[in-house]
């Protein structure tokens, strides 16, 4: 009889108690070697399993092999924790004692392109004294993964999450860099391209070769019937580059869902194996010492006919499930994700003048502004007008906007653009840059995004 009570917590407990002994047996030797650390892992596992189970049941509970999915995911959790280096397990223990570290007003971060800043990863460590001088404790590297030659969307068409673009180094170089940064209390952040892979990724290559298991990793269609029904509700992400969200693949004789570019194939998160495989890529990066992941394009990861396939409830459920897995294996890892949709700036965003610079600013506590320079050939980041941050269950909402997207949006609103584009930031700190030496600069709610040149700090 239905009592109205939520049955999932009890079923979560039962599922773990049934699966765990079997998986423990598979890793019995490594567990003995882990000693007391194993009990700490089990404590986190039992603490987070209910949340993970509920998320997974919401996403995949209707599938006949759901118990198999749970078994596979538990196997992944244990495997990657056992492989986790001791120094990172010690960092996990430390971070668990400071859960609000990333919402502190003392957090200052920078972002850079490795090839433009230091040529390669091995030389980047030489700049750590400079980062310390700036007061950084968070460093975000723009995409560094292996990508196809030619079109790769600036590094966001990933061919291999476990390999670095050979032009800038190797995964060993990355691990050495994260260790050197960690010694100076600087956390490393990377983008995690969540929605899609390159069409040259091994999964895509296997799909093109006819492997049905990997064909199911992507959203493909034999004809235009379903794509045309979906397309009625979808927006073009790069309307000046291409129309539509589907690309014909000659090798498969099928249409592939490609939200962004025709060489970026959308992953099928309705397939539990896609969820597990991407979670393993996340845990692999965590084990290289990456402490922060910016989850790229998460708004697009779940498709539902009759909607614009953005910000569906399941997308949030997937992130919660990923978060639970990270809390179990690598508690020091933190997520940063896009939370902003920009529309109708001229109607909704007030503009005002400030000392020869035009600033367009939201009236939102999560302020971010658009700044353009005039004839003085310099650009200044202005402070924002919020004196508080928003905290919700330890989660911080951070504003982010790609430079090109914002510029296009401003142009679409008939706002004159002359000079480079910047974002307004949280702390009242002023930075002056030579305009012609900036490759990418923004400043979001907690993290200062630095230019690729020496800075001079000036009072506002």
Secondary structure as GFF3:
##gff-version 3
##sequence-region A 1 460
A	DSSP	alpha_helix	8	26	.	.	.	ID=ss1
A	DSSP	alpha_helix	28	34	.	.	.	ID=ss2
A	DSSP	alpha_helix	36	60	.	.	.	ID=ss3
A	DSSP	alpha_helix	66	83	.	.	.	ID=ss4
A	DSSP	alpha_helix	86	96	.	.	.	ID=ss5
A	DSSP	three_ten_helix	101	103	.	.	.	ID=ss6
A	DSSP	beta_strand	109	112	.	.	.	ID=ss7
A	DSSP	alpha_helix	114	118	.	.	.	ID=ss8
A	DSSP	alpha_helix	121	124	.	.	.	ID=ss9
A	DSSP	three_ten_helix	125	127	.	.	.	ID=ss10
A	DSSP	alpha_helix	128	134	.	.	.	ID=ss11
A	DSSP	beta_strand	138	141	.	.	.	ID=ss12
A	DSSP	beta_strand	145	147	.	.	.	ID=ss13
A	DSSP	three_ten_helix	153	155	.	.	.	ID=ss14
A	DSSP	beta_strand	158	164	.	.	.	ID=ss15
A	DSSP	alpha_helix	171	183	.	.	.	ID=ss16
A	DSSP	beta_strand	187	193	.	.	.	ID=ss17
A	DSSP	beta_strand	196	198	.	.	.	ID=ss18
A	DSSP	alpha_helix	202	208	.	.	.	ID=ss19
A	DSSP	alpha_helix	212	215	.	.	.	ID=ss20
A	DSSP	beta_strand	220	221	.	.	.	ID=ss21
A	DSSP	alpha_helix	224	231	.	.	.	ID=ss22
A	DSSP	beta_strand	246	249	.	.	.	ID=ss23
A	DSSP	beta_strand	254	257	.	.	.	ID=ss24
A	DSSP	beta_strand	264	266	.	.	.	ID=ss25
A	DSSP	alpha_helix	272	287	.	.	.	ID=ss26
A	DSSP	beta_strand	292	296	.	.	.	ID=ss27
A	DSSP	three_ten_helix	298	300	.	.	.	ID=ss28
A	DSSP	alpha_helix	313	329	.	.	.	ID=ss29
A	DSSP	beta_strand	334	337	.	.	.	ID=ss30
A	DSSP	alpha_helix	345	348	.	.	.	ID=ss31
A	DSSP	beta_strand	350	354	.	.	.	ID=ss32
A	DSSP	beta_strand	357	361	.	.	.	ID=ss33
A	DSSP	beta_strand	369	372	.	.	.	ID=ss34
A	DSSP	beta_strand	378	380	.	.	.	ID=ss35
A	DSSP	beta_strand	391	392	.	.	.	ID=ss36
A	DSSP	beta_strand	395	396	.	.	.	ID=ss37
A	DSSP	alpha_helix	403	412	.	.	.	ID=ss38
A	DSSP	beta_strand	422	423	.	.	.	ID=ss39
A	DSSP	beta_strand	430	434	.	.	.	ID=ss40
A	DSSP	three_ten_helix	435	437	.	.	.	ID=ss41
A	DSSP	beta_strand	456	458	.	.	.	ID=ss42
###
